[in-house]
Amino acid sequence: MSDTLMWEVRAAPGRQQDLLAWVETTAVPELSATEHFAGADVYLGGQDRVVVIARWTTAPPRLPDPPEELLARPVAQWPFQHHSTVAP
């Protein structure tokens, strides 16, 4: 059963920080309020990408879509099943 969601999107040119602000003030708080939420990590990548990897103890919900004006292309979301963690 899937318990992890990877959410990835490319921001419109010059809008990565605006998209990041939306993720931190809207998407992540909405996720953290869902039942069985276990945590989330937010990443910034090249080409103005923002990535969220969120975990639950049950099947993950989908993240909401950000405002269209912040996006260079549609959001991609994939559910996964956590397999292992490697620590130093």
C-alpha positions as CSV (number, residue, x, y, z in Angstrom):
1,M,0.0,0.0,0.0
2,S,1.3,3.5,-0.8
3,D,2.1,5.7,2.1
4,T,4.3,8.4,0.6
5,L,3.5,11.1,-1.9
6,M,6.0,12.8,-4.2
7,W,4.8,16.2,-5.5
8,E,6.9,18.0,-8.1
9,V,6.3,21.2,-10.1
10,R,8.3,23.7,-12.1
11,A,7.5,27.3,-11.2
12,A,6.9,30.0,-13.8
13,P,10.1,32.0,-14.5
14,G,11.1,34.1,-11.5
15,R,8.2,32.6,-9.3
16,Q,10.0,29.8,-7.4
17,Q,9.9,31.8,-4.1
18,D,6.2,32.6,-4.6
19,L,5.5,28.9,-5.2
20,L,7.6,27.9,-2.2
21,A,5.6,30.4,-0.1
22,W,2.4,28.8,-1.3
23,V,3.6,25.3,-0.5
24,E,4.7,26.4,3.0
25,T,1.6,28.4,3.9
26,T,-1.1,26.5,2.1
27,A,-0.2,23.0,0.9
28,V,1.9,21.7,3.8
29,P,-0.5,23.0,6.5
30,E,-3.4,21.4,4.7
31,L,-1.5,18.1,4.5
32,S,-0.4,18.2,8.1
33,A,-4.0,18.6,9.2
34,T,-5.0,15.3,7.5
35,E,-5.4,12.1,9.6
36,H,-2.4,9.8,9.7
37,F,0.1,12.5,8.5
38,A,3.6,11.5,9.5
39,G,5.7,14.3,8.1
40,A,6.9,16.1,4.9
41,D,10.1,17.4,3.4
42,V,10.2,20.3,0.9
43,Y,13.1,20.6,-1.6
44,L,14.2,23.3,-4.1
45,G,15.7,22.1,-7.4
46,G,17.2,23.5,-10.6
47,Q,15.0,25.0,-13.2
48,D,12.8,26.6,-10.5
49,R,11.4,23.3,-9.2
50,V,9.7,22.7,-5.9
51,V,9.4,19.1,-4.6
52,V,7.4,17.9,-1.6
53,I,7.8,14.3,-0.3
54,A,5.1,13.6,2.3
55,R,4.5,10.6,4.4
56,W,1.4,9.0,6.1
57,T,0.7,5.8,8.0
58,T,-2.1,5.1,5.5
59,A,-2.7,5.9,1.8
60,P,-1.7,9.5,1.0
61,P,-4.1,12.2,-0.2
62,R,-3.2,14.4,-3.1
63,L,-1.8,17.9,-2.6
64,P,-4.0,20.8,-3.8
65,D,-3.0,22.5,-7.0
66,P,-1.2,25.8,-6.7
67,P,-2.4,29.0,-8.5
68,E,-1.9,28.6,-12.2
69,E,0.1,31.8,-12.5
70,L,2.9,30.3,-10.4
71,L,3.4,27.3,-12.7
72,A,5.5,26.7,-15.8
73,R,3.8,23.4,-16.3
74,P,1.2,21.2,-14.6
75,V,1.9,19.5,-11.2
76,A,3.1,15.9,-11.2
77,Q,2.2,13.7,-8.2
78,W,3.0,10.0,-7.6
79,P,2.2,7.8,-4.6
80,F,4.9,5.4,-3.4
81,Q,5.4,2.8,-0.7
82,H,8.3,3.5,1.7
83,H,10.8,0.7,1.6
84,S,13.8,1.7,3.8
85,T,15.7,4.5,5.4
86,V,19.5,4.9,5.2
87,A,21.1,6.9,8.0
88,P,24.8,7.8,8.4
